[in-house]
Amino acid sequence: MLRALLMIDSAVLIILSLLQSGKSDGISGAFTGNGGLNLFANVKERGSERVISNLTMILGVLFFVLVIAIHITG
């Protein structure tokens, strides 16, 4: 049962991660230095971006909880 929940959580987590919009210039910007790579920029997320971001964070925490629970229960 826990393994099935983990697989569903993993699939949804991957989909949500792919749906998030990029907040930087990407890998080419990191190498060329155009605009800088601002990982800790104070960017306000609004609307659907905020919902997707919050869901990704919640599912990420749930992923780790499920992995630990599966490891404990054997």
N, CA, C and O atoms as CSV, one atom per row, in Angstrom:
chain,resi,resn,atom,element,x,y,z
A,1,MET,N,N,0.821,-1.200,0.000
A,1,MET,CA,C,0.000,0.000,0.000
A,1,MET,C,C,0.862,1.259,0.000
A,1,MET,O,O,0.609,2.194,-0.760
A,2,LEU,N,N,1.892,1.276,0.866
A,2,LEU,CA,C,2.759,2.449,0.917
A,2,LEU,C,C,3.558,2.611,-0.368
A,2,LEU,O,O,3.816,3.728,-0.816
A,3,ARG,N,N,3.944,1.487,-0.954
A,3,ARG,CA,C,4.714,1.549,-2.203
A,3,ARG,C,C,3.860,2.114,-3.349
A,3,ARG,O,O,4.366,2.848,-4.199
A,4,ALA,N,N,2.590,1.775,-3.368
A,4,ALA,CA,C,1.700,2.315,-4.399
A,4,ALA,C,C,1.538,3.825,-4.213
A,4,ALA,O,O,1.549,4.578,-5.187
A,5,LEU,N,N,1.390,4.260,-2.970
A,5,LEU,CA,C,1.289,5.698,-2.699
A,5,LEU,C,C,2.576,6.419,-3.109
A,5,LEU,O,O,2.536,7.533,-3.630
A,6,LEU,N,N,3.719,5.765,-2.865
A,6,LEU,CA,C,4.993,6.361,-3.239
A,6,LEU,C,C,5.113,6.507,-4.759
A,6,LEU,O,O,5.615,7.518,-5.251
A,7,MET,N,N,4.656,5.507,-5.491
A,7,MET,CA,C,4.718,5.582,-6.953
A,7,MET,C,C,3.809,6.686,-7.496
A,7,MET,O,O,4.190,7.414,-8.412
A,8,ILE,N,N,2.616,6.806,-6.932
A,8,ILE,CA,C,1.682,7.864,-7.361
A,8,ILE,C,C,2.258,9.234,-7.021
A,8,ILE,O,O,2.218,10.156,-7.836
A,9,ASP,N,N,2.793,9.355,-5.811
A,9,ASP,CA,C,3.398,10.614,-5.375
A,9,ASP,C,C,4.561,10.987,-6.282
A,9,ASP,O,O,4.714,12.154,-6.645
A,10,SER,N,N,5.378,10.016,-6.649
A,10,SER,CA,C,6.526,10.270,-7.521
A,10,SER,C,C,6.081,10.765,-8.890
A,10,SER,O,O,6.645,11.723,-9.419
A,11,ALA,N,N,5.084,10.126,-9.458
A,11,ALA,CA,C,4.597,10.519,-10.780
A,11,ALA,C,C,4.034,11.936,-10.757
A,11,ALA,O,O,4.338,12.738,-11.640
A,12,VAL,N,N,3.220,12.246,-9.760
A,12,VAL,CA,C,2.625,13.585,-9.675
A,12,VAL,C,C,3.706,14.629,-9.402
A,12,VAL,O,O,3.634,15.744,-9.918
A,13,LEU,N,N,4.707,14.275,-8.594
A,13,LEU,CA,C,5.803,15.188,-8.298
A,13,LEU,C,C,6.607,15.514,-9.556
A,13,LEU,O,O,7.005,16.661,-9.756
A,14,ILE,N,N,6.845,14.525,-10.394
A,14,ILE,CA,C,7.548,14.749,-11.656
A,14,ILE,C,C,6.734,15.658,-12.569
A,14,ILE,O,O,7.278,16.584,-13.172
A,15,ILE,N,N,5.441,15.398,-12.672
A,15,ILE,CA,C,4.580,16.218,-13.533
A,15,ILE,C,C,4.541,17.661,-13.051
A,15,ILE,O,O,4.635,18.585,-13.860
A,16,LEU,N,N,4.404,17.868,-11.745
A,16,LEU,CA,C,4.362,19.230,-11.205
A,16,LEU,C,C,5.692,19.942,-11.400
A,16,LEU,O,O,5.719,21.145,-11.657
A,17,SER,N,N,6.791,19.215,-11.280
A,17,SER,CA,C,8.102,19.829,-11.490
A,17,SER,C,C,8.258,20.283,-12.935
A,17,SER,O,O,8.838,21.335,-13.201
A,18,LEU,N,N,7.743,19.493,-13.860
A,18,LEU,CA,C,7.833,19.867,-15.265
A,18,LEU,C,C,6.914,21.033,-15.614
A,18,LEU,O,O,7.193,21.784,-16.549
A,19,LEU,N,N,5.832,21.189,-14.878
A,19,LEU,CA,C,4.889,22.278,-15.142
A,19,LEU,C,C,5.388,23.633,-14.646
A,19,LEU,O,O,4.901,24.673,-15.090
A,20,GLN,N,N,6.346,23.627,-13.738
A,20,GLN,CA,C,6.832,24.889,-13.194
A,20,GLN,C,C,7.589,25.662,-14.249
A,20,GLN,O,O,8.372,25.101,-15.015
A,21,SER,N,N,7.344,26.962,-14.275
A,21,SER,CA,C,8.035,27.799,-15.258
A,21,SER,C,C,9.438,28.090,-14.764
A,21,SER,O,O,9.683,28.186,-13.561
A,22,GLY,N,N,10.355,28.228,-15.711
A,22,GLY,CA,C,11.738,28.536,-15.371
A,22,GLY,C,C,11.873,29.963,-14.886
A,22,GLY,O,O,11.237,30.869,-15.425
A,23,LYS,N,N,12.696,30.171,-13.870
A,23,LYS,CA,C,12.869,31.506,-13.315
A,23,LYS,C,C,14.255,32.058,-13.617
A,23,LYS,O,O,14.650,33.083,-13.062
A,24,SER,N,N,15.003,31.375,-14.502
A,24,SER,CA,C,16.333,31.847,-14.858
A,24,SER,C,C,16.521,31.713,-16.363
A,24,SER,O,O,15.611,31.303,-17.083
A,25,ASP,N,N,17.701,32.060,-16.817
A,25,ASP,CA,C,18.007,31.977,-18.240
A,25,ASP,C,C,18.300,30.553,-18.685
A,25,ASP,O,O,18.494,30.301,-19.875
A,26,GLY,N,N,18.334,29.637,-17.758
A,26,GLY,CA,C,18.621,28.254,-18.102
A,26,GLY,C,C,20.102,27.965,-18.064
A,26,GLY,O,O,20.889,28.764,-17.556
A,27,ILE,N,N,20.476,26.829,-18.598
A,27,ILE,CA,C,21.859,26.379,-18.510
A,27,ILE,C,C,22.788,27.237,-19.360
A,27,ILE,O,O,23.946,27.439,-18.994
A,28,SER,N,N,22.300,27.744,-20.489
A,28,SER,CA,C,23.152,28.589,-21.328
A,28,SER,C,C,23.480,29.897,-20.613
A,28,SER,O,O,24.591,30.411,-20.738
A,29,GLY,N,N,22.532,30.429,-19.875
A,29,GLY,CA,C,22.785,31.649,-19.109
A,29,GLY,C,C,23.773,31.433,-17.984
A,29,GLY,O,O,24.496,32.355,-17.606
A,30,ALA,N,N,23.814,30.220,-17.443
A,30,ALA,CA,C,24.756,29.913,-16.380
A,30,ALA,C,C,26.181,29.884,-16.921
A,30,ALA,O,O,27.112,30.307,-16.236
A,31,PHE,N,N,26.359,29.388,-18.146
A,31,PHE,CA,C,27.698,29.296,-18.721
A,31,PHE,C,C,28.175,30.628,-19.295
A,31,PHE,O,O,29.347,30.979,-19.161
A,32,THR,N,N,27.283,31.359,-19.925
A,32,THR,CA,C,27.687,32.610,-20.561
A,32,THR,C,C,27.662,33.786,-19.603
A,32,THR,O,O,28.309,34.802,-19.856
A,33,GLY,N,N,26.928,33.667,-18.510
A,33,GLY,CA,C,26.879,34.753,-17.538
A,33,GLY,C,C,25.870,35.827,-17.878
A,33,GLY,O,O,25.885,36.889,-17.255
A,34,ASN,N,N,25.004,35.597,-18.828
A,34,ASN,CA,C,23.999,36.596,-19.200
A,34,ASN,C,C,22.932,36.700,-18.125
A,34,ASN,O,O,22.170,35.755,-17.919
A,35,GLY,N,N,22.865,37.812,-17.448
A,35,GLY,CA,C,21.830,38.044,-16.462
A,35,GLY,C,C,22.101,37.386,-15.123
A,35,GLY,O,O,21.396,37.678,-14.157
A,36,GLY,N,N,23.063,36.535,-15.025
A,36,GLY,CA,C,23.386,35.887,-13.763
A,36,GLY,C,C,22.388,34.811,-13.395
A,36,GLY,O,O,21.240,34.829,-13.840
A,37,LEU,N,N,22.828,33.893,-12.596
A,37,LEU,CA,C,21.960,32.819,-12.125
A,37,LEU,C,C,21.499,33.201,-10.731
A,37,LEU,O,O,22.263,33.087,-9.773
A,38,ASN,N,N,20.276,33.648,-10.607
A,38,ASN,CA,C,19.747,34.182,-9.367
A,38,ASN,C,C,18.867,33.145,-8.687
A,38,ASN,O,O,17.642,33.207,-8.790
A,39,LEU,N,N,19.477,32.197,-7.997
A,39,LEU,CA,C,18.703,31.126,-7.371
A,39,LEU,C,C,17.889,31.619,-6.193
A,39,LEU,O,O,16.812,31.090,-5.918
A,40,PHE,N,N,18.389,32.625,-5.493
A,40,PHE,CA,C,17.724,33.078,-4.279
A,40,PHE,C,C,17.045,34.424,-4.469
A,40,PHE,O,O,16.905,35.192,-3.517
A,41,ALA,N,N,16.633,34.706,-5.672
A,41,ALA,CA,C,15.945,35.966,-5.958
A,41,ALA,C,C,14.579,35.962,-5.282
A,41,ALA,O,O,13.922,34.926,-5.174
A,42,ASN,N,N,14.176,37.125,-4.838
A,42,ASN,CA,C,12.884,37.260,-4.174
A,42,ASN,C,C,11.813,37.466,-5.238
A,42,ASN,O,O,11.441,38.599,-5.543
A,43,VAL,N,N,11.321,36.364,-5.801
A,43,VAL,CA,C,10.332,36.417,-6.867
A,43,VAL,C,C,8.983,36.006,-6.291
A,43,VAL,O,O,8.840,34.920,-5.729
A,44,LYS,N,N,8.009,36.875,-6.435
A,44,LYS,CA,C,6.675,36.573,-5.931
A,44,LYS,C,C,5.935,35.698,-6.924
A,44,LYS,O,O,5.770,36.059,-8.090
A,45,GLU,N,N,5.492,34.551,-6.452
A,45,GLU,CA,C,4.701,33.671,-7.307
A,45,GLU,C,C,3.234,34.012,-7.103
A,45,GLU,O,O,2.786,34.250,-5.981
A,46,ARG,N,N,2.502,34.032,-8.192
A,46,ARG,CA,C,1.090,34.382,-8.108
A,46,ARG,C,C,0.262,33.382,-8.879
A,46,ARG,O,O,0.736,32.770,-9.836
A,47,GLY,N,N,-0.963,33.222,-8.461
A,47,GLY,CA,C,-1.919,32.393,-9.186
A,47,GLY,C,C,-1.526,30.939,-9.234
A,47,GLY,O,O,-1.198,30.323,-8.220
A,48,SER,N,N,-1.569,30.400,-10.448
A,48,SER,CA,C,-1.322,28.973,-10.616
A,48,SER,C,C,0.126,28.600,-10.305
A,48,SER,O,O,0.386,27.476,-9.875
A,49,GLU,N,N,1.077,29.519,-10.511
A,49,GLU,CA,C,2.478,29.229,-10.181
A,49,GLU,C,C,2.643,28.969,-8.693
A,49,GLU,O,O,3.399,28.087,-8.285
A,50,ARG,N,N,1.935,29.738,-7.892
A,50,ARG,CA,C,2.024,29.569,-6.439
A,50,ARG,C,C,1.408,28.239,-6.014
A,50,ARG,O,O,1.954,27.547,-5.155
A,51,VAL,N,N,0.275,27.881,-6.611
A,51,VAL,CA,C,-0.390,26.616,-6.285
A,51,VAL,C,C,0.508,25.441,-6.664
A,51,VAL,O,O,0.666,24.500,-5.886
A,52,ILE,N,N,1.095,25.497,-7.861
A,52,ILE,CA,C,1.968,24.412,-8.310
A,52,ILE,C,C,3.196,24.320,-7.413
A,52,ILE,O,O,3.622,23.220,-7.063
A,53,SER,N,N,3.766,25.452,-7.040
A,53,SER,CA,C,4.938,25.468,-6.170
A,53,SER,C,C,4.622,24.877,-4.795
A,53,SER,O,O,5.393,24.079,-4.263
A,54,ASN,N,N,3.489,25.273,-4.231
A,54,ASN,CA,C,3.103,24.740,-2.918
A,54,ASN,C,C,2.813,23.246,-2.980
A,54,ASN,O,O,3.208,22.504,-2.080
A,55,LEU,N,N,2.130,22.795,-4.028
A,55,LEU,CA,C,1.851,21.372,-4.180
A,55,LEU,C,C,3.138,20.563,-4.348
A,55,LEU,O,O,3.254,19.456,-3.822
A,56,THR,N,N,4.098,21.119,-5.080
A,56,THR,CA,C,5.374,20.445,-5.267
A,56,THR,C,C,6.096,20.288,-3.933
A,56,THR,O,O,6.666,19.234,-3.647
A,57,MET,N,N,6.069,21.334,-3.125
A,57,MET,CA,C,6.717,21.269,-1.819
A,57,MET,C,C,6.031,20.242,-0.918
A,57,MET,O,O,6.706,19.456,-0.252
A,58,ILE,N,N,4.710,20.242,-0.892
A,58,ILE,CA,C,3.966,19.295,-0.055
A,58,ILE,C,C,4.218,17.867,-0.501
A,58,ILE,O,O,4.445,16.990,0.333
A,59,LEU,N,N,4.181,17.619,-1.812
A,59,LEU,CA,C,4.412,16.268,-2.316
A,59,LEU,C,C,5.856,15.828,-2.116
A,59,LEU,O,O,6.119,14.636,-1.956
A,60,GLY,N,N,6.794,16.769,-2.124
A,60,GLY,CA,C,8.184,16.442,-1.835
A,60,GLY,C,C,8.370,15.981,-0.402
A,60,GLY,O,O,9.082,15.012,-0.139
A,61,VAL,N,N,7.726,16.678,0.524
A,61,VAL,CA,C,7.781,16.270,1.938
A,61,VAL,C,C,7.100,14.914,2.113
A,61,VAL,O,O,7.612,14.051,2.827
A,62,LEU,N,N,5.950,14.722,1.465
A,62,LEU,CA,C,5.241,13.446,1.533
A,62,LEU,C,C,6.092,12.311,0.971
A,62,LEU,O,O,6.056,11.192,1.484
A,63,PHE,N,N,6.858,12.596,-0.084
A,63,PHE,CA,C,7.747,11.603,-0.683
A,63,PHE,C,C,8.744,11.098,0.356
A,63,PHE,O,O,8.916,9.889,0.511
A,64,PHE,N,N,9.404,12.015,1.069
A,64,PHE,CA,C,10.385,11.617,2.059
A,64,PHE,C,C,9.749,10.885,3.234
A,64,PHE,O,O,10.335,9.942,3.766
A,65,VAL,N,N,8.568,11.306,3.640
A,65,VAL,CA,C,7.861,10.614,4.726
A,65,VAL,C,C,7.516,9.188,4.310
A,65,VAL,O,O,7.670,8.258,5.102
A,66,LEU,N,N,7.054,9.010,3.086
A,66,LEU,CA,C,6.719,7.672,2.600
A,66,LEU,C,C,7.951,6.786,2.489
A,66,LEU,O,O,7.896,5.603,2.823
A,67,VAL,N,N,9.061,7.347,2.025
A,67,VAL,CA,C,10.295,6.562,1.916
A,67,VAL,C,C,10.755,6.104,3.296
A,67,VAL,O,O,11.154,4.952,3.463
A,68,ILE,N,N,10.703,6.983,4.276
A,68,ILE,CA,C,11.096,6.609,5.642
A,68,ILE,C,C,10.131,5.582,6.215
A,68,ILE,O,O,10.561,4.635,6.874
A,69,ALA,N,N,8.834,5.751,5.975
A,69,ALA,CA,C,7.844,4.800,6.481
A,69,ALA,C,C,8.039,3.419,5.851
A,69,ALA,O,O,7.907,2.405,6.536
A,70,ILE,N,N,8.350,3.372,4.559
A,70,ILE,CA,C,8.593,2.090,3.903
A,70,ILE,C,C,9.863,1.443,4.467
A,70,ILE,O,O,9.916,0.228,4.657
A,71,HIS,N,N,10.868,2.254,4.728
A,71,HIS,CA,C,12.109,1.705,5.267
A,71,HIS,C,C,11.911,1.150,6.674
A,71,HIS,O,O,12.478,0.115,7.022
A,72,ILE,N,N,11.114,1.832,7.473
A,72,ILE,CA,C,10.868,1.377,8.853
A,72,ILE,C,C,10.043,0.105,8.880
A,72,ILE,O,O,10.341,-0.824,9.630
A,73,THR,N,N,8.991,0.067,8.047
A,73,THR,CA,C,8.108,-1.093,8.066
A,73,THR,C,C,8.704,-2.297,7.342
A,73,THR,O,O,8.222,-3.420,7.490
A,74,GLY,N,N,9.727,-2.062,6.581
A,74,GLY,CA,C,10.410,-3.182,5.923
A,74,GLY,C,C,9.758,-3.540,4.667
A,74,GLY,O,O,10.201,-4.461,3.982
